[in-house]
């Protein structure tokens, strides 16, 4: 996600409110490094790790001072209990075996009482009623024509996210929707319906903005792209 989009995301307010300053923070699965840059520029001691070594290489060429490295979030190069917070934004749902191994490693590197900022795609009502039936029809059509289909991601309800965190030694204390703040935008609709894309990244055309405004006015949970849960590692 481009750095300029970060303040438009609703989760930015929760970083400002809850992220600890003066403690080491890791974004596990930092991608293009937008949040590492955004939060680092605001005084947070943040590093990033991602499994795409080419992206990390380009980031280091562009900004050599960035504290980013290539690696697997299921085997982090950090000592046990050494981090004050871990951020994972739309990453762990891509493991076909599930989030467990990455979540256990997150628990290991956090200090007791450390915070875990965790987002995954939301199984929202719009996806259940509209997007997923259309996607299933499309995938069946592709299989019928001999195409191979690769696993993409899991999507979760808020309750599933909270129970998963609790099973892995975390205490959730805040659960909310994760998307852009503006009613006329929806990362969820943008991700599921390419015909509604506008000219810029994450922008939508007129029908897309209208759909987003109506559905967000009813409830952001209808179309939100993800669910954010902030949890604390159990222990003193």
C-alpha positions in Angstrom: 0.0 0.0 0.0 1.4 3.4 -0.9 2.5 5.5 2.1 0.0 8.2 1.2 -2.8 5.8 1.7 -1.8 5.0 5.3 -3.6 7.9 7.0 -6.7 7.2 5.0 -6.9 3.7 6.6 -9.0 3.5 9.7 -6.4 1.4 11.5 -4.0 4.4 11.5 -5.8 5.9 14.5 -5.4 2.7 16.5 -1.7 2.6 15.9 -1.4 6.2 17.1 -3.4 5.3 20.2 -1.9 1.9 21.2 1.5 1.4 19.7 4.2 1.7 22.3 6.9 4.3 21.6 10.4 3.5 22.9 9.9 -0.2 22.4 10.9 -2.3 19.3 8.1 -3.0 16.9 8.0 -5.4 14.0 5.8 -5.5 11.0 5.7 -9.1 10.0 5.0 -9.2 6.3 5.8 -5.5 5.5 5.4 -5.8 1.7 6.4 -2.5 0.1 7.1 -1.0 3.5 4.5 1.7 3.6 3.6 1.3 7.3 7.3 1.0 8.3 7.9 4.3 6.6 4.7 6.0 7.9 5.2 4.9 11.5 9.0 5.3 11.5 8.5 8.9 10.3 6.3 9.4 13.4 8.9 8.3 15.9 8.2 4.6 16.3 11.1 2.1 16.5 9.8 -0.1 13.8 11.4 -2.8 11.6 9.9 -4.8 8.8 10.4 -8.3 7.5 9.0 -9.9 4.3 9.5 -13.1 2.3 10.0 -11.3 -1.0 13.7 -10.7 -1.1 13.5 -8.7 -4.3 11.1 -6.2 -2.8 13.3 -5.9 0.3 16.3 -5.3 -2.0 14.5 -2.5 -3.8 13.5 -0.9 -0.6 17.0 -0.9 0.7 18.3 0.6 -2.6 15.6 3.4 -2.4 16.1 4.1 1.3 19.2 2.4 2.8 18.3 3.5 6.3 15.1 1.5 6.3 15.2 -1.3 8.9 13.8 -4.1 6.7 15.0 -7.6 5.9 14.0 -10.7 4.0 12.7 -13.7 6.0 9.8 -16.0 6.9 7.4 -14.8 9.6 7.1 -18.4 10.8 10.8 -18.3 11.9 11.6 -14.7 13.0 15.2 -13.7 13.7 14.4 -12.2 17.1 15.0 -13.4 20.6 12.1 -14.7 22.7 10.3 -11.8 24.5 12.3 -9.1 22.7 9.5 -7.0 21.0 7.0 -4.6 22.4 4.5 -5.0 19.5 4.0 -7.0 16.3 1.9 -5.8 13.4 0.5 -8.3 10.9 -1.7 -6.8 8.2 -3.4 -9.2 5.8 -0.6 -11.7 5.8 -1.3 -14.9 7.8 -4.5 -15.7 5.9 -2.3 -16.7 2.9 -0.9 -19.8 4.5 -2.9 -22.7 3.4 -2.1 -24.6 6.6 -3.6 -21.7 8.6 -2.3 -19.0 10.8 -1.1 -21.2 13.7 2.6 -21.5 13.0 3.0 -17.7 12.3 0.9 -16.8 15.3 2.9 -19.1 17.7 6.1 -17.4 16.4 4.5 -14.0 17.0 3.7 -15.0 20.6 7.3 -16.1 21.1 9.0 -12.9 20.1 6.6 -10.6 22.0 7.4 -9.7 25.6 4.8 -10.6 28.2 2.0 -8.0 27.8 3.2 -7.0 24.4 0.7 -6.0 21.8 -0.3 -7.8 18.6 -2.1 -5.8 15.8 -3.7 -8.4 13.6 -5.8 -8.0 10.5 -7.2 -10.6 8.1 -9.9 -10.4 5.4 -13.4 -10.1 6.8 -16.1 -12.6 5.8 -18.5 -9.8 5.4 -22.2 -10.0 4.3 -21.5 -8.5 0.9 -18.9 -11.2 0.2 -21.2 -14.0 1.5 -24.2 -12.9 -0.6 -22.6 -11.5 -3.7 -18.8 -11.8 -4.1 -18.3 -15.4 -3.0 -21.1 -17.0 -5.1 -19.8 -15.1 -8.2 -16.2 -16.2 -7.4 -17.3 -19.8 -6.9 -19.1 -19.8 -10.3 -16.0 -18.3 -12.0 -13.7 -20.9 -10.4 -15.9 -23.8 -11.4 -15.9 -22.4 -14.9 -12.1 -22.3 -14.9 -11.8 -25.8 -13.6 -14.2 -27.0 -16.2 -11.9 -25.6 -18.8 -8.8 -27.3 -17.4 -7.3 -24.4 -15.5 -5.5 -25.1 -12.2 -6.6 -23.0 -9.2 -4.2 -22.1 -6.5 -5.1 -21.3 -2.9 -5.4 -17.6 -2.3 -6.6 -16.8 1.3 -8.9 -17.5 4.1 -11.5 -15.0 5.3 -12.8 -14.8 8.9 -15.6 -13.5 11.0 -14.7 -11.2 14.0 -15.5 -14.1 16.4 -13.3 -16.5 14.6 -10.4 -14.0 14.8 -10.9 -13.5 18.6 -11.1 -17.3 19.3 -8.0 -18.0 17.2 -6.0 -15.3 19.1 -7.2 -16.7 22.4 -6.1 -20.3 21.4 -2.6 -19.0 20.8 -2.1 -17.2 24.1 -3.4 -13.7 23.4 -6.1 -11.7 25.1 -8.1 -9.6 22.5 -9.3 -6.2 23.8 -10.3 -4.4 20.7 -12.0 -5.7 17.6 -13.2 -3.5 14.7 -13.5 -3.2 11.0 -10.5 -2.4 8.8 -10.9 -0.4 5.6 -10.6 3.2 4.4 -12.3 5.8 6.6 -14.3 7.6 3.8 -17.8 6.4 3.1 -17.2 6.7 -0.7 -14.3 4.3 -0.6 -14.1 0.5 0.1 -11.0 -1.6 -0.1 -13.4 -4.6 0.2 -15.4 -3.7 -2.9 -12.2 -2.6 -4.8 -10.6 -6.0 -4.1 -13.5 -8.1 -5.1 -14.9 -6.2 -8.1 -12.3 -5.0 -10.6 -15.0 -3.5 -13.0 -15.6 -0.9 -10.3 -12.0 0.3 -10.2 -11.2 4.0 -10.9 -8.1 5.5 -12.5 -5.9 5.5 -9.4 -4.8 2.7 -7.0 -7.7 2.0 -4.5 -9.9 4.5 -6.3 -13.3 3.5 -7.7 -15.4 4.7 -10.5 -18.8 6.5 -10.0 -20.9 3.3 -9.6 -18.3 1.9 -7.2 -18.2 5.0 -5.1 -22.0 5.1 -5.0 -22.2 1.4 -3.9 -19.5 2.1 -1.2 -21.3 5.1 0.1 -24.7 3.4 0.4 -23.3 0.2 2.0 -21.0 2.0 4.3 -23.9 4.3 5.4 -25.9 1.3 6.4 -22.9 -0.4 8.2 -19.2 -0.5 7.4 -19.3 -4.2 8.5 -21.3 -5.0 5.3 -18.4 -4.3 2.9 -15.2 -3.8 5.0 -12.2 -5.5 3.6 -10.9 -6.8 6.9 -11.2 -7.1 10.6 -8.6 -5.7 13.0 -8.1 -7.2 16.4 -5.6 -5.8 18.9 -4.6 -8.4 21.5 -2.2 -8.6 24.4 0.2 -11.5 25.1 -0.8 -13.2 28.3 1.6 -13.1 31.1 3.2 -10.6 33.5 
